[in-house]
Amino acid sequence: MNSETEKSTVLSGRSIPIPASKMFTYPTRLASAWKPDIMEINLPEYLLERPSVEIIVRQGSTRSI
């Protein structure tokens, strides 16, 4: 079976803005062990860069790889 068809496409890169968020947690171990209040963690906003990705689809056997 040497008749392989190949299709390819490219997903273009883009920027994905991640908004600021909050996370709530309890302290662990000895940090604030005498007064275990809930901790509020403020996470800043950031920009996630996704690179371009090329996807190639081949029809055939895995032995040909």
MIDO-249368 format. One record per residue (C-alpha): residue number from 1; x, y negated, z; residue in three letters. Coordinates in nm, 4 decimals. Each point is the difference from the previous one (the first is absolute). Layout:
<nodes>
@n=NUM px=X py=Y pz=Z res=ALA
...
</nodes>
This chain:
<nodes>
@n=1 px=0.0000 py=0.0000 pz=0.0000 res=MET
@n=2 px=0.2208 py=-0.2831 pz=-0.1213 res=ASN
@n=3 px=-0.2847 py=-0.2207 pz=-0.1184 res=SER
@n=4 px=0.0027 py=-0.2608 pz=0.2742 res=GLU
@n=5 px=-0.1965 py=-0.3214 pz=-0.0106 res=THR
@n=6 px=0.1197 py=-0.2933 pz=0.2027 res=GLU
@n=7 px=-0.1911 py=-0.3069 pz=0.1144 res=LYS
@n=8 px=0.1477 py=-0.2867 pz=0.1940 res=SER
@n=9 px=-0.1288 py=-0.3172 pz=0.1580 res=THR
@n=10 px=0.1550 py=-0.2737 pz=0.2101 res=VAL
@n=11 px=-0.1636 py=-0.1464 pz=0.3078 res=LEU
@n=12 px=0.1193 py=-0.3574 pz=0.0164 res=SER
@n=13 px=0.1547 py=-0.1277 pz=0.3191 res=GLY
@n=14 px=-0.1898 py=-0.2479 pz=0.2085 res=ARG
@n=15 px=-0.0020 py=-0.1780 pz=0.3330 res=SER
@n=16 px=-0.2527 py=0.1011 pz=0.2641 res=ILE
@n=17 px=-0.0612 py=-0.2529 pz=0.2792 res=PRO
@n=18 px=-0.0398 py=0.1631 pz=0.3422 res=ILE
@n=19 px=-0.1914 py=-0.2318 pz=0.2367 res=PRO
@n=20 px=0.0965 py=-0.0679 pz=0.3599 res=ALA
@n=21 px=-0.1515 py=0.2444 pz=0.2475 res=SER
@n=22 px=-0.0103 py=0.0949 pz=0.3670 res=LYS
@n=23 px=0.0731 py=0.3252 pz=0.1774 res=MET
@n=24 px=-0.0976 py=0.0845 pz=0.3579 res=PHE
@n=25 px=0.1823 py=0.2587 pz=0.2085 res=THR
@n=26 px=0.0760 py=0.1007 pz=0.3563 res=TYR
@n=27 px=0.3589 py=-0.0261 pz=0.1259 res=PRO
@n=28 px=0.1899 py=0.3278 pz=0.0221 res=THR
@n=29 px=0.2593 py=0.1370 pz=0.2403 res=ARG
@n=30 px=0.1286 py=-0.2535 pz=0.2527 res=LEU
@n=31 px=-0.0930 py=-0.3176 pz=-0.1894 res=ALA
@n=32 px=-0.2583 py=-0.1738 pz=0.2171 res=SER
@n=33 px=-0.0566 py=0.3200 pz=0.1964 res=ALA
@n=34 px=-0.1290 py=-0.1919 pz=0.3029 res=TRP
@n=35 px=-0.2536 py=-0.1982 pz=-0.1994 res=LYS
@n=36 px=-0.0981 py=0.1946 pz=-0.3148 res=PRO
@n=37 px=-0.1900 py=-0.2709 pz=-0.1900 res=ASP
@n=38 px=-0.0896 py=0.0334 pz=-0.3654 res=ILE
@n=39 px=0.2701 py=-0.1417 pz=-0.2252 res=MET
@n=40 px=-0.0960 py=-0.2064 pz=-0.3045 res=GLU
@n=41 px=0.2473 py=0.0131 pz=-0.2905 res=ILE
@n=42 px=-0.0372 py=-0.2586 pz=-0.2762 res=ASN
@n=43 px=0.1292 py=0.1282 pz=-0.3336 res=LEU
@n=44 px=0.0976 py=-0.2660 pz=-0.2569 res=PRO
@n=45 px=-0.1239 py=-0.0064 pz=-0.3567 res=GLU
@n=46 px=0.2401 py=0.1202 pz=-0.2684 res=TYR
@n=47 px=0.0204 py=0.0716 pz=-0.3707 res=LEU
@n=48 px=0.0416 py=0.3594 pz=-0.1193 res=LEU
@n=49 px=0.1784 py=0.0331 pz=-0.3346 res=GLU
@n=50 px=-0.0941 py=0.3013 pz=-0.2112 res=ARG
@n=51 px=0.2488 py=0.0801 pz=-0.2776 res=PRO
@n=52 px=-0.1022 py=0.1131 pz=-0.3468 res=SER
@n=53 px=-0.0581 py=0.3755 pz=-0.0173 res=VAL
@n=54 px=0.0167 py=0.2123 pz=-0.3131 res=GLU
@n=55 px=-0.2243 py=0.3072 pz=-0.0035 res=ILE
@n=56 px=0.0675 py=0.2761 pz=-0.2517 res=ILE
@n=57 px=-0.2399 py=0.2915 pz=-0.0451 res=VAL
@n=58 px=0.1131 py=0.3084 pz=-0.1925 res=ARG
@n=59 px=-0.2049 py=0.2977 pz=-0.0988 res=GLN
@n=60 px=0.1885 py=0.3242 pz=0.0231 res=GLY
@n=61 px=0.1739 py=0.2311 pz=0.2416 res=SER
@n=62 px=0.2035 py=-0.1024 pz=0.3033 res=THR
@n=63 px=0.2766 py=0.2216 pz=-0.1358 res=ARG
@n=64 px=0.0774 py=-0.2677 pz=-0.2588 res=SER
@n=65 px=0.0970 py=-0.2540 pz=0.2667 res=ILE
</nodes>
